[in-house]
Structures are given as structure tokens and as C-alpha cells.
Amino acid sequence: MQTILGAGGAIGNELAKALPAYTDAIRLVSRNPKKVNADDELFPCDLLDGVKLVEAVRGSEVVYLTAGLPYRLRIWRTQWPRIVQHVISACMQTNARLVFFDNVYMIDAGHVGNITEDSPINPPSEKGKVRAELDKMILDGIRRGDLQAIIARSADYYGPGIANTSVLLELAYKNLKKGKAANWFCSFDRKHSFTYVPDAGRATAILGNDAGAYNQVWNLPTASNPMTGAQWIEAFANELKVKPKRQLATPLIVRIMGLFNPTMKEFVEMLYQYDRDYIFTSTKFENAYGFIPTAYTEGVREVVGQFRTPG
């Protein structure tokens, strides 16, 4: 049995699609789980309920935590540590291995131009401090010998079918598709990596089913040589066959928008990822598994093609 906690999101769905290559027993856990594969077992559970969570993972060899929470610092501070502590405890009680799908918010701002598994942990944001706390909880469990776990990190992500949860698709694709100008933060000239979600799902399954991958941090496969903001916009515009209209949101503009838009208010502290090159490096994974990440041009083509009318 392999269990996905936080099933139903972008990563959870792609992971569920990939797991039948390794197991015929998949359990999907969320408040309202829905099948991805015909034989999936559904287990409704609030991850904040530590008692029920033990039952949700019982019998599992591998547990994947792919949950997402609303993009609100208050919620992250109060709920994320509780969820991770519950998951660690449940895995320890049931002797399950843990794979935690993570981001890179905890990485030092001066090192986001080359993000590797060894980049220094020095969170430049309040949300980054929360993520660093979660990683420490897992790594401490590994060091004590209480837990076998993997921290699988991803850059910001994109892919077909996830327009509502990808900042790239919100900024560029959706606006251009509506005939509007694409938006971007801080600078059009800085490079920005994005992980292709189907790659992330397949890679997370690979890691979870390799005993030698545990008790390590892994960057999930992400194409090298990322495009700049201007190039991302142009790539989507070319595929959509529209003009690459664009407009820039400076830090001042984002702060003003934050007075009226709660999401923009929460995003102000993350602008350091856009005022400099943000390059995510996955050489460790690629070399270990011979995995070639999906090229950005192909990823853009797949995103646009999902709604293209045949003929």
C-alpha cells in the first residue's frame, strides 16, 4: 500500500497517475478524496486530526505528503507544523516511510541563482521560516533514527490542468488567453525556473520506491537554462498565436495592490524570487535516474494544447 496525503491537488494527482507502475494498492487521503485510478482506495480525513491520520496511513509502506494550504501566513504558522508533526508521528507508529513534497522558500535569498540540495538554509520570508521549521522536524526525525524520509523539493510549478495553482499560468497564460497583457513581477529580464508537474509526479514516485533515496534531500527534475520573464510571455504568446503584450508589477505596485488584494499582500515577501535570477538545479536527480526533464518549449505547448480545438 502507498498512500497520498493531500490527494487531489496538482502534485497529488500526477503522483497518483505515476504510482500504478510500482503498486496496485493506492490510498488517496484528503477531506474529500476522488479517484484518479479506477482501483484507488479513498479515505476521507482532515490532516489536522492526528488520531484519524494514524488510521489513514496504517498498512502503508510509503506515505507521500503533497498537501497544500491556503496562501495565508497565519494558516501556515498554525496548521503546517501540526500537520507535519501528525504525519511524522503516524509514520513512526505504523513503520511507514515518508516522502515530503516541499518548495524552496527556506533557501537563502543570495543563493536562489543556483538552488541545489546543498544551498544554505536561511529563509528570507516568514513563509520560508515555516518551511524551514517543517524540514527541521523531518530531518531531526531522520537523525534520531526514528524516521525514514525524503524531502523532495520543487521550484514553482506549471503544467496542463493546473491554471488556478500556478503563478506562471496565472501571470502569463491566462491573461494572454483572454486577450489581456501578461503580468510579471519586478523585472522581465531575470531568469525563472519552473518545474513541470507531470515530471514532478513521476519523479516523486521514483524516489518513494527507491530504498536508496531515503534520508536525503532531492531537487525534482526541472529543465535547465530557464527563460526570462519576457521569454516566458513570448513563448506562451507564440503558442497562443497572440501578441506578447505585457505589463510589469514593480514592488511598489504589488504593495499597493496588497492593500486591496489579500493574495498580493501575502506575495510581497516573495518578490526576491523575481528581482534576481531564480534557477533551480536538479542535476543530482537527473544523474541518479537518467531522467531528462521536459523542455520548457514542450511544457508550454502542452499547457496551451490542453484546450486547443482539434482540426
C-alpha positions, 0 to 999 in steps of 0.5 A: 500500500502507498498512500497520498496525503493531500490527494487531489491537488496538482502534485497529488494527482500526477503522483497518483497517475505515476504510482500504478507502475510500482503498486496496485494498492493506492490510498488517496487521503484528503477531506474529500478524496476522488479517484484518479485510478479506477482501483484507488482506495479513498479515505476521507480525513482532515490532516489536522486530526492526528488520531484519524491520520494514524488510521489513514496511513496504517498498512502503508509502506510509503506515505507521500505528503503533497498537501497544500494550504491556503496562501495565508501566513497565519494558516501556515504558522498554525496548521503546517507544523501540526500537520507535519508533526501528525504525519511524522508521528503516524509514520513512526507508529505504523513503520511507514516511510515518508516522502515530503513534497516541499518548495524552496522558500527556506533557501537563502535569498543570495543563493536562489541563482543556483538552488541545489540540495546543498544551498544554505538554509536561511529563509528570507520570508516568514513563509520560508521560516515555516518551511524551514521549521517543517524540514527541521522536524523531518530531518531531526526525525531522520537523525534520531533514527526514528524516521525514514524520509525524503524531502523532495523539493520543487521550484514553482510549478506549471503544467496542463490542468493546473491554471488556478495553482500556478503563478506562471499560468496565472501571470502569463497564460491566462491573461494572454488567453483572454486577450489581456497583457501578461503580468510579471513581477519586478523585472522581465529580464531575470531568469525563472525556473519552473518545474513541470508537474507531470515530471514532478509526479513521476519523479516523486514516485521514483524516489518513494520506491527507491530504498536508496533515496531515503534520508536525503534531500532531492531537487525534482527534475526541472529543465535547465537554462530557464527563460526570462520573464519576457521569454516566458510571455513570448513563448506562451504568446507564440503558442497562443498565436497572440501578441506578447503584450505585457505589463510589469508589477514593480514592488511598489505596485504589488504593495499597493495592490496588497492593500486591496488584494489579500493574495498580493499582500501575502506575495510581497515577501516573495518578490526576491524570487523575481528581482534576481535570477531564480534557477533551480538545479536538479542535476543530482536527480537527473544523474541518479535516474537518467531522467531528462526533464521536459523542455520548457518549449514542450511544457508550454505547448502542452499547457496551451494544447490542453484546450486547443480545438482539434482540426 
